[in-house]
């Protein structure tokens, strides 16, 4: 089983490292702009970095859940590829938002599309697994057989 999920685990570790990087950027920004905890606002430059990190953290549990659900129930390779694309989008989002509020928009839309793809893959994987385990019907196999007859 461990071999079956090693790529998902690697993407998960990379995601955690990305979150740590974002958190460190907030710490550096606090020092640079003299914003002491527990304050969460300061100059606009600090506010953008802080909001970018907070937003990425808010979506992190959703991302990890979908990454693993789609990876375990459908395809580790496809889910991991989507995971890497999502992390790339989130990095661009963080970098763009840190520079200007408008800089966050294109990467935000990109990462949202990847997240919706992971939602679709997760749903498909769970439904196909439900049919296979509880109804003893392998939908993909049946579909493949039906297509060969056509």
Secondary structure, DSSP 8 states (H G I E B T S, - for coil): -TGGGHHHHHHHHHHHHHHHHHHHHHHHHHHHHT--TT----SHHHHHHHHHHHHHHHHHHHHHHHHHHHHHHT-HHHHHHHHHHHHHHHHHHHHHHHH-GGGGHHHHHHHHHHHHHHHHHHHHHHHHHHHHHHS---HHHHHHHHHHH-
